[in-house]
Amino acid sequence: MKITEQEAFDRMVNHLRKQGKRSVHVTGTCLYRHPDGLKCAVGVLIPDELYKSDFETRSASDVFKLSTQLNSLFVHDIYLLLDRMQEIHDFAEPQHWEERFKEVAEEYCLKYTENTV
């Protein structure tokens, strides 16, 4: 089964909630995969066997457009949603993530579930 926008959104939100911080290189650059095991919002959607280190220099939409294997995991083009979630991870402080998640859910007609923790 292919992953829907709602499923991708839920996975990214739940991952960021659990992790509670950004996946960032010492230089300040956000990373899909951090050596310490952290992942960005979009990084959590990339299976280990499809991950390539050269993804690190690209936007989420570029990564998914360039990797037909990765793109084939999803029901349809979700590039804008992925870029938006990447933007939240990269630029919003973690204490503001919840309000951003809610905005994204409204923008993409997705269900947002309040964080109960």
A tleap script that builds the chain and sets N, CA, C and O, in Angstrom:
source leaprc.protein.ff14SB
mol = sequence {
  NMET LYS ILE THR GLU GLN GLU ALA PHE ASP
  ARG MET VAL ASN HIE LEU ARG LYS GLN GLY
  LYS ARG SER VAL HIE VAL THR GLY THR CYS
  LEU TYR ARG HIE PRO ASP GLY LEU LYS CYS
  ALA VAL GLY VAL LEU ILE PRO ASP GLU LEU
  TYR LYS SER ASP PHE GLU THR ARG SER ALA
  SER ASP VAL PHE LYS LEU SER THR GLN LEU
  ASN SER LEU PHE VAL HIE ASP ILE TYR LEU
  LEU LEU ASP ARG MET GLN GLU ILE HIE ASP
  PHE ALA GLU PRO GLN HIE TRP GLU GLU ARG
  PHE LYS GLU VAL ALA GLU GLU TYR CYS LEU
  LYS TYR THR GLU ASN THR CVAL
}
set mol.1.N position { 0.844 -1.193 0.000 }
set mol.1.CA position { 0.000 0.000 0.000 }
set mol.1.C position { 0.878 1.241 0.000 }
set mol.1.O position { 1.913 1.293 0.665 }
set mol.2.N position { 0.451 2.220 -0.747 }
set mol.2.CA position { 1.188 3.470 -0.809 }
set mol.2.C position { 0.777 4.381 0.346 }
set mol.2.O position { -0.344 4.308 0.850 }
set mol.3.N position { 1.692 5.221 0.742 }
set mol.3.CA position { 1.478 6.131 1.870 }
set mol.3.C position { 0.691 7.352 1.405 }
set mol.3.O position { 1.047 7.978 0.407 }
set mol.4.N position { -0.377 7.692 2.125 }
set mol.4.CA position { -1.197 8.864 1.795 }
set mol.4.C position { -0.592 10.121 2.427 }
set mol.4.O position { 0.305 10.040 3.266 }
set mol.5.N position { -1.102 11.281 2.009 }
set mol.5.CA position { -0.660 12.538 2.618 }
set mol.5.C position { -0.935 12.531 4.117 }
set mol.5.O position { -0.101 12.976 4.906 }
set mol.6.N position { -2.108 12.025 4.513 }
set mol.6.CA position { -2.455 11.987 5.937 }
set mol.6.C position { -1.482 11.101 6.710 }
set mol.6.O position { -1.020 11.475 7.788 }
set mol.7.N position { -1.173 9.936 6.162 }
set mol.7.CA position { -0.238 9.032 6.835 }
set mol.7.C position { 1.156 9.647 6.931 }
set mol.7.O position { 1.817 9.528 7.963 }
set mol.8.N position { 1.605 10.301 5.866 }
set mol.8.CA position { 2.918 10.947 5.881 }
set mol.8.C position { 2.936 12.066 6.914 }
set mol.8.O position { 3.892 12.191 7.681 }
set mol.9.N position { 1.884 12.879 6.938 }
set mol.9.CA position { 1.774 13.972 7.904 }
set mol.9.C position { 1.811 13.433 9.329 }
set mol.9.O position { 2.554 13.939 10.170 }
set mol.10.N position { 1.008 12.403 9.600 }
set mol.10.CA position { 0.965 11.818 10.943 }
set mol.10.C position { 2.333 11.279 11.361 }
set mol.10.O position { 2.758 11.477 12.499 }
set mol.11.N position { 3.009 10.610 10.458 }
set mol.11.CA position { 4.340 10.075 10.772 }
set mol.11.C position { 5.324 11.190 11.103 }
set mol.11.O position { 6.077 11.104 12.073 }
set mol.12.N position { 5.305 12.240 10.282 }
set mol.12.CA position { 6.235 13.351 10.501 }
set mol.12.C position { 5.942 14.065 11.812 }
set mol.12.O position { 6.859 14.361 12.577 }
set mol.13.N position { 4.679 14.341 12.073 }
set mol.13.CA position { 4.286 15.021 13.314 }
set mol.13.C position { 4.653 14.171 14.523 }
set mol.13.O position { 5.262 14.674 15.468 }
set mol.14.N position { 4.294 12.902 14.507 }
set mol.14.CA position { 4.591 12.023 15.645 }
set mol.14.C position { 6.092 11.897 15.872 }
set mol.14.O position { 6.554 11.881 17.013 }
set mol.15.N position { 6.841 11.810 14.796 }
set mol.15.CA position { 8.302 11.722 14.917 }
set mol.15.C position { 8.868 12.981 15.566 }
set mol.15.O position { 9.649 12.893 16.514 }
set mol.16.N position { 8.480 14.148 15.063 }
set mol.16.CA position { 9.020 15.391 15.621 }
set mol.16.C position { 8.585 15.587 17.070 }
set mol.16.O position { 9.365 16.078 17.886 }
set mol.17.N position { 7.374 15.216 17.393 }
set mol.17.CA position { 6.915 15.308 18.783 }
set mol.17.C position { 7.787 14.447 19.690 }
set mol.17.O position { 8.223 14.894 20.751 }
set mol.18.N position { 8.035 13.232 19.273 }
set mol.18.CA position { 8.825 12.303 20.084 }
set mol.18.C position { 10.281 12.772 20.198 }
set mol.18.O position { 10.867 12.756 21.280 }
set mol.19.N position { 10.844 13.186 19.072 }
set mol.19.CA position { 12.251 13.610 19.061 }
set mol.19.C position { 12.438 14.918 19.819 }
set mol.19.O position { 13.399 15.066 20.574 }
set mol.20.N position { 11.527 15.868 19.624 }
set mol.20.CA position { 11.531 17.118 20.369 }
set mol.20.C position { 12.611 18.117 20.021 }
set mol.20.O position { 12.730 19.152 20.676 }
set mol.21.N position { 13.394 17.827 19.008 }
set mol.21.CA position { 14.431 18.768 18.588 }
set mol.21.C position { 14.790 18.518 17.134 }
set mol.21.O position { 14.442 17.493 16.547 }
set mol.22.N position { 15.497 19.490 16.575 }
set mol.22.CA position { 15.896 19.403 15.174 }
set mol.22.C position { 17.046 18.428 14.978 }
set mol.22.O position { 17.805 18.132 15.901 }
set mol.23.N position { 17.149 17.941 13.754 }
set mol.23.CA position { 18.299 17.156 13.314 }
set mol.23.C position { 19.222 18.134 12.594 }
set mol.23.O position { 18.985 18.493 11.441 }
set mol.24.N position { 20.281 18.563 13.288 }
set mol.24.CA position { 21.121 19.645 12.776 }
set mol.24.C position { 22.600 19.293 12.879 }
set mol.24.O position { 23.061 18.763 13.890 }
set mol.25.N position { 23.325 19.596 11.820 }
set mol.25.CA position { 24.788 19.448 11.788 }
set mol.25.C position { 25.399 20.553 12.648 }
set mol.25.O position { 24.754 21.572 12.895 }
set mol.26.N position { 26.625 20.361 13.102 }
set mol.26.CA position { 27.299 21.370 13.932 }
set mol.26.C position { 27.398 22.721 13.229 }
set mol.26.O position { 27.521 23.751 13.893 }
set mol.27.N position { 27.348 22.733 11.903 }
set mol.27.CA position { 27.412 23.982 11.141 }
set mol.27.C position { 26.073 24.713 11.148 }
set mol.27.O position { 25.989 25.856 10.698 }
set mol.28.N position { 25.027 24.064 11.655 }
set mol.28.CA position { 23.699 24.665 11.680 }
set mol.28.C position { 22.790 24.192 10.559 }
set mol.28.O position { 21.604 24.519 10.541 }
set mol.29.N position { 23.330 23.433 9.635 }
set mol.29.CA position { 22.550 22.903 8.518 }
set mol.29.C position { 21.671 21.753 9.001 }
set mol.29.O position { 22.136 20.853 9.700 }
set mol.30.N position { 20.404 21.796 8.624 }
set mol.30.CA position { 19.504 20.713 8.997 }
set mol.30.C position { 19.806 19.480 8.154 }
set mol.30.O position { 20.151 19.580 6.977 }
set mol.31.N position { 19.668 18.307 8.788 }
set mol.31.CA position { 20.009 17.035 8.142 }
set mol.31.C position { 18.817 16.091 8.113 }
set mol.31.O position { 18.039 16.019 9.064 }
set mol.32.N position { 18.688 15.365 6.998 }
set mol.32.CA position { 17.685 14.299 6.936 }
set mol.32.C position { 18.040 13.223 7.958 }
set mol.32.O position { 17.179 12.707 8.670 }
set mol.33.N position { 19.333 12.900 8.011 }
set mol.33.CA position { 19.834 11.885 8.948 }
set mol.33.C position { 21.052 12.438 9.671 }
set mol.33.O position { 22.041 12.817 9.044 }
set mol.34.N position { 20.974 12.478 10.957 }
set mol.34.CA position { 22.095 12.940 11.788 }
set mol.34.C position { 22.880 11.708 12.244 }
set mol.34.O position { 22.284 10.660 12.494 }
set mol.35.N position { 24.203 11.818 12.356 }
set mol.35.CA position { 25.001 10.675 12.819 }
set mol.35.C position { 24.553 10.121 14.180 }
set mol.35.O position { 24.775 8.946 14.473 }
set mol.36.N position { 23.929 10.957 15.004 }
set mol.36.CA position { 23.460 10.517 16.319 }
set mol.36.C position { 22.092 9.844 16.279 }
set mol.36.O position { 21.540 9.500 17.324 }
set mol.37.N position { 21.537 9.653 15.070 }
set mol.37.CA position { 20.257 8.978 14.944 }
set mol.37.C position { 19.057 9.896 14.792 }
set mol.37.O position { 17.951 9.418 14.541 }
set mol.38.N position { 19.242 11.195 14.937 }
set mol.38.CA position { 18.139 12.122 14.737 }
set mol.38.C position { 17.760 12.164 13.266 }
set mol.38.O position { 18.583 11.899 12.390 }
set mol.39.N position { 16.496 12.502 13.005 }
set mol.39.CA position { 16.013 12.656 11.634 }
set mol.39.C position { 15.127 13.894 11.571 }
set mol.39.O position { 14.463 14.256 12.542 }
set mol.40.N position { 15.132 14.530 10.411 }
set mol.40.CA position { 14.220 15.654 10.228 }
set mol.40.C position { 12.829 15.103 9.921 }
set mol.40.O position { 12.638 13.889 9.854 }
set mol.41.N position { 11.869 15.992 9.738 }
set mol.41.CA position { 10.492 15.564 9.463 }
set mol.41.C position { 10.425 14.656 8.242 }
set mol.41.O position { 9.770 13.614 8.274 }
set mol.42.N position { 11.094 15.046 7.178 }
set mol.42.CA position { 11.050 14.271 5.939 }
set mol.42.C position { 11.970 13.056 6.020 }
set mol.42.O position { 11.676 12.017 5.430 }
set mol.43.N position { 13.064 13.178 6.736 }
set mol.43.CA position { 14.004 12.066 6.880 }
set mol.43.C position { 13.366 10.822 7.448 }
set mol.43.O position { 13.782 9.709 7.128 }
set mol.44.N position { 12.363 10.993 8.284 }
set mol.44.CA position { 11.691 9.834 8.879 }
set mol.44.C position { 10.890 9.048 7.838 }
set mol.44.O position { 10.554 7.887 8.070 }
set mol.45.N position { 10.584 9.661 6.706 }
set mol.45.CA position { 9.831 8.989 5.642 }
set mol.45.C position { 10.726 8.221 4.670 }
set mol.45.O position { 10.235 7.471 3.826 }
set mol.46.N position { 12.035 8.412 4.793 }
set mol.46.CA position { 12.969 7.787 3.857 }
set mol.46.C position { 13.469 6.468 4.446 }
set mol.46.O position { 14.176 6.468 5.454 }
set mol.47.N position { 13.107 5.353 3.828 }
set mol.47.CA position { 13.592 4.059 4.321 }
set mol.47.C position { 15.121 3.992 4.255 }
set mol.47.O position { 15.734 4.560 3.351 }
set mol.48.N position { 15.720 3.306 5.201 }
set mol.48.CA position { 17.177 3.208 5.269 }
set mol.48.C position { 17.796 2.764 3.952 }
set mol.48.O position { 18.828 3.293 3.541 }
set mol.49.N position { 17.171 1.796 3.288 }
set mol.49.CA position { 17.749 1.251 2.058 }
set mol.49.C position { 17.674 2.224 0.876 }
set mol.49.O position { 18.345 2.017 -0.135 }
set mol.50.N position { 16.865 3.282 0.993 }
set mol.50.CA position { 16.762 4.268 -0.092 }
set mol.50.C position { 17.496 5.576 0.210 }
set mol.50.O position { 17.630 6.438 -0.658 }
set mol.51.N position { 17.966 5.709 1.442 }
set mol.51.CA position { 18.670 6.934 1.830 }
set mol.51.C position { 20.028 7.034 1.132 }
set mol.51.O position { 20.753 6.046 1.017 }
set mol.52.N position { 20.360 8.243 0.670 }
set mol.52.CA position { 21.669 8.535 0.081 }
set mol.52.C position { 22.188 9.814 0.708 }
set mol.52.O position { 21.433 10.766 0.906 }
set mol.53.N position { 23.464 9.838 1.019 }
set mol.53.CA position { 24.033 11.010 1.680 }
set mol.53.C position { 23.911 12.284 0.842 }
set mol.53.O position { 23.879 13.380 1.402 }
set mol.54.N position { 23.842 12.163 -0.483 }
set mol.54.CA position { 23.711 13.374 -1.292 }
set mol.54.C position { 22.316 14.004 -1.200 }
set mol.54.O position { 22.100 15.084 -1.749 }
set mol.55.N position { 21.371 13.356 -0.522 }
set mol.55.CA position { 20.077 13.985 -0.252 }
set mol.55.C position { 20.264 15.225 0.618 }
set mol.55.O position { 19.489 16.177 0.531 }
set mol.56.N position { 21.290 15.204 1.449 }
set mol.56.CA position { 21.488 16.256 2.447 }
set mol.56.C position { 21.583 17.666 1.868 }
set mol.56.O position { 21.329 18.634 2.585 }
set mol.57.N position { 21.931 17.806 0.630 }
set mol.57.CA position { 22.073 19.135 0.039 }
set mol.57.C position { 20.836 19.559 -0.751 }
set mol.57.O position { 20.856 20.592 -1.420 }
set mol.58.N position { 19.784 18.790 -0.681 }
set mol.58.CA position { 18.608 19.034 -1.522 }
set mol.58.C position { 17.331 19.265 -0.702 }
set mol.58.O position { 17.214 18.841 0.448 }
set mol.59.N position { 16.391 19.950 -1.340 }
set mol.59.CA position { 15.081 20.138 -0.706 }
set mol.59.C position { 14.327 18.811 -0.737 }
set mol.59.O position { 14.674 17.902 -1.490 }
set mol.60.N position { 13.311 18.720 0.079 }
set mol.60.CA position { 12.502 17.499 0.123 }
set mol.60.C position { 11.888 17.204 -1.237 }
set mol.60.O position { 11.900 16.058 -1.687 }
set mol.61.N position { 11.361 18.209 -1.884 }
set mol.61.CA position { 10.730 17.972 -3.188 }
set mol.61.C position { 11.744 17.484 -4.212 }
set mol.61.O position { 11.423 16.623 -5.031 }
set mol.62.N position { 12.958 18.017 -4.183 }
set mol.62.CA position { 14.005 17.552 -5.104 }
set mol.62.C position { 14.358 16.094 -4.838 }
set mol.62.O position { 14.492 15.305 -5.774 }
set mol.63.N position { 14.506 15.738 -3.581 }
set mol.63.CA position { 14.855 14.366 -3.220 }
set mol.63.C position { 13.789 13.397 -3.734 }
set mol.63.O position { 14.116 12.369 -4.327 }
set mol.64.N position { 12.531 13.721 -3.509 }
set mol.64.CA position { 11.462 12.818 -3.907 }
set mol.64.C position { 11.259 12.800 -5.418 }
set mol.64.O position { 10.885 11.767 -5.972 }
set mol.65.N position { 11.494 13.911 -6.088 }
set mol.65.CA position { 11.373 13.944 -7.551 }
set mol.65.C position { 12.504 13.159 -8.217 }
set mol.65.O position { 12.298 12.519 -9.248 }
set mol.66.N position { 13.696 13.212 -7.622 }
set mol.66.CA position { 14.855 12.553 -8.217 }
set mol.66.C position { 14.902 11.047 -7.943 }
set mol.66.O position { 15.522 10.298 -8.699 }
set mol.67.N position { 14.266 10.614 -6.891 }
set mol.67.CA position { 14.282 9.196 -6.537 }
set mol.67.C position { 12.936 8.563 -6.890 }
set mol.67.O position { 11.965 8.693 -6.144 }
set mol.68.N position { 12.888 7.890 -8.012 }
set mol.68.CA position { 11.630 7.256 -8.414 }
set mol.68.C position { 11.210 6.177 -7.418 }
set mol.68.O position { 10.018 5.973 -7.186 }
set mol.69.N position { 12.186 5.489 -6.830 }
set mol.69.CA position { 11.860 4.462 -5.826 }
set mol.69.C position { 11.190 5.091 -4.609 }
set mol.69.O position { 10.195 4.577 -4.099 }
set mol.70.N position { 11.743 6.194 -4.157 }
set mol.70.CA position { 11.197 6.887 -2.994 }
set mol.70.C position { 9.825 7.466 -3.331 }
set mol.70.O position { 8.874 7.318 -2.563 }
set mol.71.N position { 9.735 8.111 -4.457 }
set mol.71.CA position { 8.479 8.722 -4.879 }
set mol.71.C position { 7.373 7.685 -5.045 }
set mol.71.O position { 6.204 7.979 -4.794 }
set mol.72.N position { 7.730 6.487 -5.462 }
set mol.72.CA position { 6.725 5.442 -5.700 }
set mol.72.C position { 6.084 4.919 -4.411 }
set mol.72.O position { 5.100 4.181 -4.469 }
set mol.73.N position { 6.625 5.289 -3.261 }
set mol.73.CA position { 6.057 4.851 -1.986 }
set mol.73.C position { 4.783 5.611 -1.615 }
set mol.73.O position { 4.042 5.192 -0.726 }
set mol.74.N position { 4.531 6.732 -2.302 }
set mol.74.CA position { 3.418 7.616 -1.944 }
set mol.74.C position { 2.338 7.600 -3.009 }
set mol.74.O position { 2.613 7.353 -4.183 }
set mol.75.N position { 1.096 7.869 -2.589 }
set mol.75.CA position { -0.038 7.765 -3.497 }
set mol.75.C position { 0.015 8.769 -4.640 }
set mol.75.O position { -0.393 8.441 -5.754 }
set mol.76.N position { 0.490 9.944 -4.406 }
set mol.76.CA position { 0.609 10.955 -5.455 }
set mol.76.C position { 1.624 11.995 -5.009 }
set mol.76.O position { 2.191 11.893 -3.921 }
set mol.77.N position { 1.847 12.975 -5.835 }
set mol.77.CA position { 2.846 14.001 -5.520 }
set mol.77.C position { 2.501 14.712 -4.215 }
set mol.77.O position { 1.435 15.312 -4.075 }
set mol.78.N position { 3.415 14.628 -3.280 }
set mol.78.CA position { 3.192 15.315 -2.006 }
set mol.78.C position { 4.336 16.292 -1.731 }
set mol.78.O position { 4.633 16.615 -0.581 }
set mol.79.N position { 4.961 16.749 -2.796 }
set mol.79.CA position { 6.139 17.604 -2.670 }
set mol.79.C position { 5.894 18.857 -1.840 }
set mol.79.O position { 6.721 19.223 -1.005 }
set mol.80.N position { 4.777 19.504 -2.062 }
set mol.80.CA position { 4.511 20.750 -1.339 }
set mol.80.C position { 4.348 20.499 0.157 }
set mol.80.O position { 4.841 21.270 0.980 }
set mol.81.N position { 3.657 19.418 0.501 }
set mol.81.CA position { 3.502 19.055 1.915 }
set mol.81.C position { 4.869 18.757 2.533 }
set mol.81.O position { 5.163 19.207 3.641 }
set mol.82.N position { 5.696 18.004 1.825 }
set mol.82.CA position { 7.018 17.662 2.354 }
set mol.82.C position { 7.876 18.909 2.537 }
set mol.82.O position { 8.548 19.060 3.557 }
set mol.83.N position { 7.854 19.798 1.552 }
set mol.83.CA position { 8.625 21.041 1.675 }
set mol.83.C position { 8.142 21.867 2.859 }
set mol.83.O position { 8.947 22.468 3.572 }
set mol.84.N position { 6.838 21.898 3.069 }
set mol.84.CA position { 6.259 22.668 4.170 }
set mol.84.C position { 6.685 22.090 5.524 }
set mol.84.O position { 7.027 22.836 6.442 }
set mol.85.N position { 6.663 20.760 5.643 }
set mol.85.CA position { 7.076 20.126 6.895 }
set mol.85.C position { 8.584 20.284 7.115 }
set mol.85.O position { 9.038 20.447 8.247 }
set mol.86.N position { 9.344 20.235 6.035 }
set mol.86.CA position { 10.784 20.464 6.131 }
set mol.86.C position { 11.048 21.889 6.625 }
set mol.86.O position { 11.934 22.117 7.448 }
set mol.87.N position { 10.277 22.828 6.119 }
set mol.87.CA position { 10.404 24.228 6.530 }
set mol.87.C position { 10.140 24.392 8.031 }
set mol.87.O position { 10.846 25.133 8.715 }
set mol.88.N position { 9.123 23.696 8.532 }
set mol.88.CA position { 8.815 23.757 9.967 }
set mol.88.C position { 10.000 23.232 10.765 }
set mol.88.O position { 10.450 23.881 11.709 }
set mol.89.N position { 10.506 22.064 10.394 }
set mol.89.CA position { 11.648 21.482 11.092 }
set mol.89.C position { 12.849 22.421 11.066 }
set mol.89.O position { 13.504 22.628 12.087 }
set mol.90.N position { 13.135 22.992 9.887 }
set mol.90.CA position { 14.354 23.772 9.703 }
set mol.90.C position { 14.306 25.160 10.322 }
set mol.90.O position { 15.336 25.666 10.768 }
set mol.91.N position { 13.117 25.797 10.361 }
set mol.91.CA position { 13.071 27.207 10.732 }
set mol.91.C position { 12.232 27.562 11.946 }
set mol.91.O position { 12.432 28.627 12.530 }
set mol.92.N position { 11.301 26.711 12.346 }
set mol.92.CA position { 10.481 27.018 13.522 }
set mol.92.C position { 11.119 26.401 14.760 }
set mol.92.O position { 11.631 25.283 14.717 }
set mol.93.N position { 11.083 27.127 15.837 }
set mol.93.CA position { 11.568 26.590 17.110 }
set mol.93.C position { 10.626 25.468 17.547 }
set mol.93.O position { 9.414 25.573 17.354 }
set mol.94.N position { 11.163 24.401 18.131 }
set mol.94.CA position { 10.319 23.272 18.539 }
set mol.94.C position { 9.094 23.655 19.376 }
set mol.94.O position { 8.052 23.009 19.265 }
set mol.95.N position { 9.200 24.682 20.199 }
set mol.95.CA position { 8.046 25.074 21.015 }
set mol.95.C position { 6.912 25.669 20.169 }
set mol.95.O position { 5.802 25.851 20.667 }
set mol.96.N position { 7.187 25.974 18.888 }
set mol.96.CA position { 6.158 26.510 17.987 }
set mol.96.C position { 5.684 25.486 16.963 }
set mol.96.O position { 4.837 25.797 16.126 }
set mol.97.N position { 6.213 24.281 17.017 }
set mol.97.CA position { 5.865 23.261 16.036 }
set mol.97.C position { 4.379 22.947 16.031 }
set mol.97.O position { 3.782 22.835 14.960 }
set mol.98.N position { 3.767 22.801 17.195 }
set mol.98.CA position { 2.354 22.401 17.240 }
set mol.98.C position { 1.460 23.373 16.482 }
set mol.98.O position { 0.585 22.948 15.728 }
set mol.99.N position { 1.667 24.659 16.672 }
set mol.99.CA position { 0.824 25.615 15.948 }
set mol.99.C position { 1.086 25.543 14.451 }
set mol.99.O position { 0.171 25.754 13.655 }
set mol.100.N position { 2.310 25.251 14.059 }
set mol.100.CA position { 2.648 25.095 12.630 }
set mol.100.C position { 2.020 23.809 12.069 }
set mol.100.O position { 1.520 23.801 10.945 }
set mol.101.N position { 2.049 22.732 12.851 }
set mol.101.CA position { 1.410 21.484 12.406 }
set mol.101.C position { -0.073 21.725 12.130 }
set mol.101.O position { -0.613 21.264 11.125 }
set mol.102.N position { -0.707 22.440 13.023 }
set mol.102.CA position { -2.131 22.732 12.868 }
set mol.102.C position { -2.387 23.543 11.600 }
set mol.102.O position { -3.348 23.277 10.878 }
set mol.103.N position { -1.533 24.530 11.327 }
set mol.103.CA position { -1.659 25.348 10.114 }
set mol.103.C position { -1.519 24.483 8.862 }
set mol.103.O position { -2.282 24.638 7.908 }
set mol.104.N position { -0.549 23.576 8.867 }
set mol.104.CA position { -0.329 22.703 7.713 }
set mol.104.C position { -1.535 21.791 7.508 }
set mol.104.O position { -1.970 21.579 6.376 }
set mol.105.N position { -2.065 21.261 8.581 }
set mol.105.CA position { -3.243 20.386 8.472 }
set mol.105.C position { -4.409 21.140 7.832 }
set mol.105.O position { -5.093 20.607 6.958 }
set mol.106.N position { -4.629 22.362 8.265 }
set mol.106.CA position { -5.702 23.169 7.682 }
set mol.106.C position { -5.427 23.466 6.210 }
set mol.106.O position { -6.323 23.364 5.372 }
set mol.107.N position { -4.205 23.828 5.906 }
set mol.107.CA position { -3.813 24.181 4.545 }
set mol.107.C position { -3.985 23.020 3.564 }
set mol.107.O position { -4.368 23.226 2.413 }
set mol.108.N position { -3.698 21.794 4.028 }
set mol.108.CA position { -3.753 20.619 3.158 }
set mol.108.C position { -4.969 19.730 3.420 }
set mol.108.O position { -5.033 18.598 2.942 }
set mol.109.N position { -5.929 20.249 4.180 }
set mol.109.CA position { -7.165 19.508 4.495 }
set mol.109.C position { -6.862 18.149 5.129 }
set mol.109.O position { -7.423 17.122 4.747 }
set mol.110.N position { -5.963 18.179 6.100 }
set mol.110.CA position { -5.581 16.975 6.832 }
set mol.110.C position { -6.125 17.048 8.247 }
set mol.110.O position { -6.438 18.129 8.745 }
set mol.111.N position { -6.234 15.912 8.882 }
set mol.111.CA position { -6.702 15.868 10.265 }
set mol.111.C position { -5.516 16.139 11.190 }
set mol.111.O position { -4.465 15.508 11.078 }
set mol.112.N position { -5.706 17.082 12.097 }
set mol.112.CA position { -4.699 17.402 13.101 }
set mol.112.C position { -5.215 16.910 14.446 }
set mol.112.O position { -6.340 17.217 14.840 }
set mol.113.N position { -4.390 16.149 15.141 }
set mol.113.CA position { -4.729 15.661 16.465 }
set mol.113.C position { -3.842 16.363 17.468 }
set mol.113.O position { -2.617 16.350 17.348 }
set mol.114.N position { -4.470 16.979 18.462 }
set mol.114.CA position { -3.722 17.691 19.509 }
set mol.114.C position { -2.720 16.764 20.183 }
set mol.114.O position { -2.966 15.569 20.352 }
set mol.115.N position { -1.605 17.333 20.558 }
set mol.115.CA position { -0.600 16.587 21.312 }
set mol.115.C position { -1.097 16.440 22.737 }
set mol.115.O position { -1.430 17.434 23.383 }
set mol.116.N position { -1.151 15.225 23.231 }
set mol.116.CA position { -1.683 14.983 24.574 }
set mol.116.C position { -0.582 14.829 25.613 }
set mol.116.O position { -0.862 14.589 26.788 }
set mol.117.N position { 0.662 14.967 25.186 }
set mol.117.CA position { 1.767 14.808 26.143 }
set mol.117.C position { 2.173 16.138 26.706 }
set mol.117.O position { 3.087 16.206 27.528 }
savepdb mol mol.pdb
quit
